[in-house]
Amino acid sequence: MTNASPLGAAVLRALDARGWSIAAAESLTGGRVIATLVDVPGASAHVRGGIVAYATDVKASQLGVDADLLAARGAVDAEVAVQMAQGVRRALRADVGISTTGVAGPGAQEGKPVGTVHIAVVTPEETAVSSLELTGTRDQIRTGTVQSVLELTLAVVGGIRHP
């Protein structure tokens, strides 16, 4: 019996169609994105790994996010999400890098309210970033972030665009 996510499975099928691998850089989701993907049987054919960069300094030291950008804007920022995705793609030698950064709560962070989330997907062909304002409990925000980054990944890798 598997707890595999249909969305995770769809992402892996889209990666398979392209012959691409994937890696994730996660902050507020704390490894949930990678866990969702590896719950799918056969994930090892495409999942390179993940880096949980929960602390701001880890985003710079392990993912190569620009320290000046972090100092100026903080970790909860769309450009930080893009640099995280680029960094994990480079560090783990993946075709696709995805990232999550944001505020799940219980309180605001760096002046950003709970529910502020930025996600990014970087492929050899495209960079996509999305800024979200999620509501709910800490767990609901984290779950919604996983769902959103996998949906964005499927849209980019699978070429599925919604108006």
N, C-alpha and C positions, 0 to 999 in steps of 0.2 A: 504494500500500500504506500502510495506517495502523496505528499502534500504539495506537489508541484503546482505552481501558479500557471494558469492558462496564458497569462500575459508573458511570464518568463519563458514559457515554451515557445510562444510566438516570436519573441526576440531571438531566441536561439535558432529557430527555423530561418529567420531573416538573415542572421549571421551565416548560417550554413549555405544559404543560396548564394552568398557573396564570397564564401571561403574566408571569412574574416574572424578574428579573435577579438575579445573584449576584456577590459579591465575597468575597475571602478575606484574612484577616490570619494570616500564618504566622510562627512562630518556628522551632522545631526542624525543621520540614519544608522550610524555605528555598525555597519556591516550587514544591514538588512538587505541591501540591494544585491550584494554578492550571494548572500544566503538564499535569496529568492531564485536567483539563477541556478545555483548549484543544487537546489532541490529537484531540478529537472533531470531525469535520467539522460545520460550522454552529454551533460554540460561540459565535461572535461575536454571535449573536442574543440570548444571555443572559448571557455573562460580561462584567462591567464591568471587572474587573482585580483586582489583589492588591497587598498591602503586606507585604513581608518585614520584620518588626520583630524582628530577631534580638537586638539590644541592648535592655536593659531601659529605658533612657532614651527609645528610639525608640517603645516601647509607649506611653509617656506623651505625648511630643511629637507623634507622628503619628496615634495612634489615640485619644488622650484618656483612656487608662487613668489612674485616680486615682493620683497620686504617693504619697499617704499609704498607699493599699492596697499599692502596690509596695514601699514601705519597710517596712511591717508584715509582709507575708506573702511577699514575693518575687514573681518573675515566673511561677513554676510553681505556679499556683493556679487553682481552678475559677472564682472570681469574676473573676480577671484574664482568663481565657478568654472569659467572657461580655462583659466590657467591651471586649475586643479585637474581638469579633464586632459589637458595637453600634457601635464606632468605625469599622470599615471599611465597615459598612453606610451610616453617615452620610457618611463622607469621600468614598466613591465613588458615593453616591446609588443604592444597590442595594436591591432588595426583601429580599434574603436576605444576611446576613453570616455567615460561618463562620470559625472560628479554631482554631489549634493552638498549644499551649505545653507544654513539657515538657523532660525530660532524656533525650537520646539517648546520652550518654556521650562520652568514655570514663569519666569519673568523675562523682560526685555533684555537684549544684549547689544552693547555698543550703540544704544539709542534706537535700535530696531525693534519693533513690536513682535510679540509672539505671533507666529504664523508667517513671518517673512521668510521666504525660501527662494533660493536660486539653484537651478539645475542646468547642466550643460552636457552636450554630446559633441565629440570631436571625432571625425572620420578622415580618411585620406582625401575625401572630396568636399567635406562640408563641416562647418561649425554652427551649432544651434544652441541657443541659450534661452531660457524661459524664467521669468520672475513671477512668483506666485504669492498670493495672500491666502493662506489656508486658515481654517477655523477648527475649533474642537479642542480635545484634550491633547496632552503631549503625545500620547500614543497615536491618536488619530492624525495629528500633524505628521508624525514620522511615517505612518502607514501611507498617508496621502502623498508624501514626497516620493516614496518608493514607487507607488503607482504612477505618478507623474513622470518620473525620470525614465521608467520603462516604456511608457507610452510615447515619450519624445524619442527614445532610442528606436522604437519600432517605426515611428514615422520617418525618421532620418534613414535608418538602415534599410527598411522595407519599402521606402518610397511611398508610404501611406500618409497622405496629407488631408487634414480636415479643415474646412473653412473656418 
